[in-house]
Amino acid sequence: MLNRRAVLAGTMSLAFLAACSQNDEDGSGGASEGGTVGIAMPTRASDRWLTDGKSVVQSLKARGYKAKLVYGDDDPKAQVSQIKGLIEQGVDALIIAAIDNRSLDGVLQRAADADIVVISYDRLILGTRNVDYYVSFDNEMVGRMQAHHIIEKLGLEDGKGPFNIELFAGSPDDNNTKYFFDGSMALLQPYLDDGKLVVPSGQTKIDRITTLRWDGPTAQRRMSGILTKSYGGRKVDAVLSPYDGISRGVLSALKSAGYGSGGRPLPVVTGQDAELDSVKSIIAGQQSQTVYKDVRQLAQAAATMVDDILNEREPEVDTSVDYDNGVKPVPAVLLQPLSVDKTNYDVLVQSEYFTADQLK
């Protein structure tokens, strides 16, 4: 058998990758001669990851591969155990969306010893040399889109302000959190510096505003505490939220405090992943924006990469140097996201991501 890691070591081109999710029974179809791909997804609690799983399985099956899909349900230790199990079952490649991106070095050494290719899906796996490729969206652009929406809705470029804003970030163990936040701050920081944006809570550093496991109820509790301690007669004008589940938690806290009724409008609230409940919220005039990342394309990219590697073709990548996981630069493919609000949400129907009936 060809040593695939030797092939990968000589690869300096573009990488396509993705991840698969569903039950083993659902994902085990396809021609046996294509080999078997293990897919480790982080959670079933998010619609987004369910869609990822379904899409990756379908993309791999279409190329003649079997798929073994597992969900870690937000438990890093469970995910390590699941990946170990996939390795022991003799999979030919692993597609992993990490729960804790620093918890996998030990188990990925097992994958390396077994000559199993590892593709980091959407979330870059850190602190190990045993990850071969990374596939995701342009995560800094996601943050910029969220910030741009706030700037546009508040009229900051026209000199309006000051406005009160609160900042939320994603899970501290997800490398994407930093990219989203840095992208947003690249645009928002000048307005914070000149006083056009004010953070009454004073919570502006990323280590003060993260949301473990991207959990909506955790965000709701934090937002409620901020409103109680820092607002009084003030009003919230905008909330930077990196993900739709967090956005829904924030909106629940705001509604409980009287926003959205009695002549007290909801603030601008951003989001990400175009989850169905949040798109409906946008249509209803509550959440203001989300970032649409068509994970079907991500799944296609991942399946293409697996197929290239297992057939001894050199994958193509968008960058070989920009995504350093602390041990080495990981060759990466980056897809482009799209900002969605009430003016253009019909793109989700046109692309068949949702049906018109689902959005009613």
C-alpha positions as CSV (number, residue, x, y, z in Angstrom):
1,M,0.0,0.0,0.0
2,L,1.2,3.5,-0.8
3,N,2.3,5.5,2.3
4,R,-0.2,8.4,2.0
5,R,1.7,10.6,4.5
6,A,4.8,10.4,2.3
7,V,2.6,11.7,-0.6
8,L,1.1,14.4,1.6
9,A,4.5,15.5,2.8
10,G,5.4,16.5,-0.7
11,T,2.2,18.3,-1.4
12,M,2.3,22.1,-1.6
13,S,-0.9,22.7,-3.6
14,L,-4.7,23.3,-2.8
15,A,-6.8,21.3,-0.4
16,F,-10.5,20.3,-0.6
17,L,-12.2,18.6,2.3
18,A,-15.3,18.1,4.4
19,A,-17.0,16.1,7.0
20,C,-19.8,13.5,7.2
21,S,-22.5,13.1,9.7
22,Q,-25.3,10.6,10.3
23,N,-25.7,7.1,11.7
24,D,-23.3,4.4,10.6
25,E,-26.3,2.6,9.0
26,D,-27.2,5.7,7.0
27,G,-23.6,6.4,6.0
28,S,-22.3,3.0,5.2
29,G,-23.6,2.8,1.6
30,G,-21.5,3.1,-1.5
31,A,-19.2,0.9,-3.4
32,S,-16.9,-1.0,-1.1
33,E,-13.9,-0.6,-3.4
34,G,-13.8,3.1,-2.6
35,G,-12.7,2.5,1.0
36,T,-14.1,3.8,4.2
37,V,-14.0,7.3,5.7
38,G,-14.5,8.0,9.4
39,I,-16.3,11.3,10.2
40,A,-16.2,12.8,13.7
41,M,-18.7,15.6,14.1
42,P,-19.0,17.8,17.3
43,T,-22.7,17.9,18.2
44,R,-26.3,17.0,17.2
45,A,-27.6,20.1,19.1
46,S,-27.1,22.4,16.1
47,D,-29.0,22.2,12.8
48,R,-25.9,23.2,11.1
49,W,-23.9,20.1,12.1
50,L,-26.8,17.8,11.2
51,T,-26.7,19.3,7.7
52,D,-23.0,19.0,7.5
53,G,-23.2,15.3,8.4
54,K,-25.9,14.5,5.9
55,S,-24.1,16.4,3.1
56,V,-20.7,14.8,3.7
57,V,-22.2,11.3,3.8
58,Q,-24.0,11.9,0.5
59,S,-20.9,13.4,-1.1
60,L,-18.7,10.5,-0.1
61,K,-21.3,7.9,-1.1
62,A,-21.6,9.5,-4.5
63,R,-17.9,8.9,-5.0
64,G,-18.2,5.2,-4.0
65,Y,-17.0,5.4,-0.4
66,K,-18.4,4.0,2.8
67,A,-18.8,6.4,5.7
68,K,-18.7,5.8,9.4
69,L,-20.2,8.9,11.2
70,V,-20.1,9.7,14.9
71,Y,-21.2,12.7,16.9
72,G,-19.3,13.7,20.1
73,D,-22.3,15.6,21.5
74,D,-20.0,18.4,22.8
75,D,-17.9,16.0,25.0
76,P,-14.2,16.2,24.1
77,K,-13.3,12.9,25.8
78,A,-16.2,11.1,24.0
79,Q,-14.9,12.4,20.7
80,V,-11.4,11.2,21.4
81,S,-12.8,7.7,22.2
82,Q,-14.9,7.8,19.0
83,I,-11.9,8.6,16.8
84,K,-9.9,5.9,18.5
85,G,-12.7,3.5,17.6
86,L,-12.7,4.6,14.0
87,I,-8.9,4.1,13.8
88,E,-9.3,0.6,15.2
89,Q,-12.0,-0.2,12.6
90,G,-9.4,0.5,9.9
91,V,-10.8,3.6,8.2
92,D,-8.8,4.9,5.2
93,A,-9.2,8.6,6.1
94,L,-10.6,10.7,8.9
95,I,-12.6,13.9,8.6
96,I,-12.8,15.7,12.0
97,A,-14.7,18.7,13.2
98,A,-13.1,19.1,16.7
99,I,-15.0,19.8,19.9
100,D,-11.8,20.9,21.7
101,N,-9.2,21.7,19.1
102,R,-6.3,21.0,21.5
103,S,-7.5,17.6,22.8
104,L,-6.6,15.4,19.8
105,D,-2.8,15.1,19.6
106,G,-2.6,11.7,21.3
107,V,-5.3,10.0,19.3
108,L,-4.1,11.6,16.0
109,Q,-0.7,10.0,16.7
110,R,-2.5,6.7,16.5
111,A,-3.9,7.8,13.1
112,A,-0.4,8.7,11.9
113,D,1.0,5.3,13.1
114,A,-1.8,3.6,11.1
115,D,-1.1,5.7,8.0
116,I,-4.5,7.3,8.1
117,V,-4.9,10.8,6.5
118,V,-6.5,13.4,8.8
119,I,-8.6,16.3,7.4
120,S,-9.5,19.1,9.9
121,Y,-13.1,20.1,9.0
122,D,-14.2,23.7,9.6
123,R,-12.4,24.0,12.9
124,L,-8.6,23.8,12.7
125,I,-7.1,21.2,15.0
126,L,-4.2,22.7,17.0
127,G,-1.0,21.5,18.6
128,T,-0.3,18.4,16.5
129,R,1.7,17.6,13.4
130,N,-0.7,14.8,12.6
131,V,-3.3,16.8,10.7
132,D,-2.8,16.9,7.0
133,Y,-5.3,19.4,5.5
134,Y,-7.9,21.9,6.6
135,V,-11.1,22.9,4.9
136,S,-13.3,25.7,6.0
137,F,-14.9,29.0,5.1
138,D,-13.0,32.3,5.2
139,N,-13.7,32.8,8.9
140,E,-12.1,36.3,9.2
141,M,-14.5,37.4,6.4
142,V,-17.4,36.0,8.5
143,G,-16.5,38.4,11.3
144,R,-16.1,41.3,8.9
145,M,-19.5,40.7,7.4
146,Q,-21.1,40.8,10.9
147,A,-19.3,44.0,11.8
148,H,-20.1,45.6,8.4
149,H,-23.8,44.9,9.0
150,I,-23.7,46.7,12.4
151,I,-21.8,49.6,10.9
152,E,-24.3,49.9,8.1
153,K,-27.4,49.6,10.2
154,L,-26.3,52.1,12.8
155,G,-25.1,54.6,10.2
156,L,-21.6,54.8,11.7
157,E,-20.0,55.6,8.4
158,D,-22.3,58.7,8.2
159,G,-21.0,59.9,11.5
160,K,-23.9,58.8,13.6
161,G,-23.5,57.8,17.3
162,P,-22.6,57.2,20.0
163,F,-24.3,53.8,20.2
164,N,-24.2,51.1,22.9
165,I,-22.9,47.7,21.8
166,E,-22.2,44.4,23.6
167,L,-19.7,41.8,22.3
168,F,-20.1,38.0,22.2
169,A,-17.5,35.5,21.0
170,G,-17.6,31.8,20.3
171,S,-16.2,28.9,22.3
172,P,-12.7,29.4,23.7
173,D,-11.7,25.9,22.6
174,D,-12.6,26.6,18.9
175,N,-9.8,28.2,16.9
176,N,-12.4,29.8,14.6
177,T,-13.5,32.0,17.5
178,K,-10.4,34.1,17.2
179,Y,-10.8,34.5,13.5
180,F,-14.4,35.6,13.8
181,F,-13.5,38.1,16.5
182,D,-10.4,39.5,14.8
183,G,-12.4,40.0,11.6
184,S,-15.1,41.9,13.4
185,M,-12.7,44.0,15.5
186,A,-10.8,45.0,12.4
187,L,-13.8,47.1,11.4
188,L,-15.4,47.9,14.8
189,Q,-12.3,48.9,16.7
190,P,-11.9,52.4,15.1
191,Y,-15.5,53.3,16.2
192,L,-14.8,52.0,19.7
193,D,-11.6,54.1,19.8
194,D,-13.4,57.3,18.7
195,G,-16.3,56.8,21.1
196,K,-19.0,56.2,18.4
197,L,-19.4,52.7,19.9
198,V,-19.5,52.2,23.6
199,V,-19.5,49.0,25.5
200,P,-21.3,49.8,28.8
201,S,-20.4,46.4,30.4
202,G,-16.7,47.1,29.7
203,Q,-16.3,43.5,28.5
204,T,-14.3,43.9,25.3
205,K,-11.4,41.4,25.5
206,I,-11.9,38.0,23.9
207,D,-11.2,36.2,27.2
208,R,-14.2,38.0,28.8
209,I,-16.7,37.4,26.1
210,T,-16.4,33.8,24.9
211,T,-19.3,31.4,25.1
212,L,-18.3,27.8,26.0
213,R,-19.6,25.3,23.4
214,W,-21.4,28.1,21.5
215,D,-24.2,27.6,24.0
216,G,-27.4,29.7,23.6
217,P,-28.5,29.5,27.3
218,T,-25.1,30.4,28.4
219,A,-25.2,33.5,26.2
220,Q,-28.7,34.3,27.5
221,R,-27.5,34.3,31.1
222,R,-24.6,36.5,30.3
223,M,-26.8,39.0,28.4
224,S,-29.3,39.1,31.2
225,G,-26.5,39.8,33.7
226,I,-25.1,42.6,31.5
227,L,-28.6,44.2,31.2
228,T,-29.1,44.1,35.0
229,K,-25.6,45.4,36.0
230,S,-24.7,47.8,33.2
231,Y,-27.7,49.4,31.6
232,G,-30.4,50.9,33.8
233,G,-31.8,53.8,31.7
234,R,-29.5,53.0,28.8
235,K,-30.5,51.0,25.8
236,V,-28.7,48.4,23.8
237,D,-28.2,49.4,20.1
238,A,-26.3,46.5,18.8
239,V,-25.0,43.0,19.8
240,L,-22.1,41.4,18.0
241,S,-23.0,37.7,18.0
242,P,-20.9,35.2,16.1
243,Y,-23.4,32.4,15.8
244,D,-27.2,32.0,15.5
245,G,-27.6,29.9,18.6
246,I,-25.9,32.6,20.7
247,S,-28.0,35.2,18.9
248,R,-31.2,33.4,19.9
249,G,-30.1,33.3,23.5
250,V,-29.2,37.0,23.4
251,L,-32.6,37.8,21.9
252,S,-34.4,35.8,24.6
253,A,-32.6,37.9,27.3
254,L,-33.5,41.2,25.5
255,K,-37.1,40.2,25.1
256,S,-37.3,39.3,28.8
257,A,-36.0,42.8,29.6
258,G,-38.7,44.4,27.5
259,Y,-37.0,44.9,24.1
260,G,-39.2,44.2,21.1
261,S,-42.3,45.6,22.7
262,G,-43.8,48.8,24.1
263,G,-41.9,51.1,21.6
264,R,-38.6,49.6,22.7
265,P,-37.1,48.1,19.5
266,L,-34.7,45.2,19.5
267,P,-31.1,46.1,18.8
268,V,-29.1,45.0,15.7
269,V,-28.1,41.4,16.4
270,T,-25.8,39.5,14.1
271,G,-25.4,35.8,13.6
272,Q,-23.9,32.9,11.6
273,D,-24.9,29.6,10.0
274,A,-28.3,30.6,8.6
275,E,-30.1,28.2,11.0
276,L,-33.8,27.8,10.2
277,D,-35.1,29.4,13.4
278,S,-32.8,32.4,13.0
279,V,-33.7,32.9,9.4
280,K,-37.4,32.9,10.5
281,S,-36.4,35.4,13.2
282,I,-34.8,37.6,10.5
283,I,-37.9,37.5,8.4
284,A,-40.0,38.4,11.5
285,G,-37.7,41.5,12.1
286,Q,-36.0,40.2,15.3
287,Q,-32.5,38.9,14.5
288,S,-31.0,41.3,12.1
289,Q,-28.4,39.3,10.1
290,T,-26.7,35.9,9.7
291,V,-23.8,34.6,7.6
292,Y,-24.8,31.9,5.2
293,K,-22.1,29.2,4.7
294,D,-23.4,26.6,2.3
295,V,-22.0,23.5,4.0
296,R,-23.1,21.3,1.1
297,Q,-20.2,22.9,-0.8
298,L,-17.9,22.3,2.2
299,A,-19.0,18.6,2.1
300,Q,-18.3,18.4,-1.6
301,A,-14.8,20.0,-1.1
302,A,-14.0,17.5,1.7
303,A,-15.1,14.5,-0.4
304,T,-13.1,15.7,-3.4
305,M,-10.0,16.0,-1.2
306,V,-10.5,12.5,0.2
307,D,-11.0,11.1,-3.2
308,D,-7.8,12.8,-4.5
309,I,-5.7,11.6,-1.6
310,L,-6.9,8.0,-1.7
311,N,-6.3,7.9,-5.5
312,E,-2.8,9.3,-5.2
313,R,-3.7,12.7,-6.8
314,E,-2.3,15.9,-5.4
315,P,-5.0,18.0,-3.8
316,E,-5.2,21.7,-4.5
317,V,-5.2,24.2,-1.7
318,D,-5.9,28.0,-1.4
319,T,-3.1,28.6,1.1
320,S,-0.2,26.5,2.5
321,V,1.0,29.1,5.0
322,D,-1.8,31.1,6.6
323,Y,-3.2,28.5,9.0
324,D,-0.5,27.5,11.5
325,N,-1.8,25.1,14.1
326,G,1.1,25.9,16.5
327,V,3.2,23.0,15.2
328,K,3.1,23.5,11.5
329,P,1.2,25.4,8.7
330,V,-1.7,23.3,7.5
331,P,-2.6,23.5,3.8
332,A,-6.1,24.9,3.6
333,V,-9.1,25.3,1.3
334,L,-11.3,28.3,2.1
335,L,-14.9,28.8,0.8
336,Q,-16.6,32.1,0.7
337,P,-19.6,33.0,3.0
338,L,-22.5,35.4,2.2
339,S,-24.2,37.9,4.5
340,V,-27.9,37.4,4.7
341,D,-30.6,39.8,6.1
342,K,-34.2,40.6,5.5
343,T,-33.4,42.1,2.1
344,N,-31.8,39.0,0.5
345,Y,-32.9,35.9,2.5
346,D,-34.5,34.5,-0.7
347,V,-31.0,33.4,-1.7
348,L,-31.5,30.5,0.7
349,V,-34.6,29.4,-1.3
350,Q,-32.9,30.0,-4.6
351,S,-30.0,27.8,-3.6
352,E,-32.4,25.1,-2.3
353,Y,-30.9,25.4,1.2
354,F,-34.5,25.8,2.5
355,T,-37.8,25.6,0.8
356,A,-40.2,28.5,0.8
357,D,-42.6,26.5,2.9
358,Q,-39.9,26.0,5.6
359,L,-39.5,29.8,5.9
360,K,-43.2,30.4,6.5
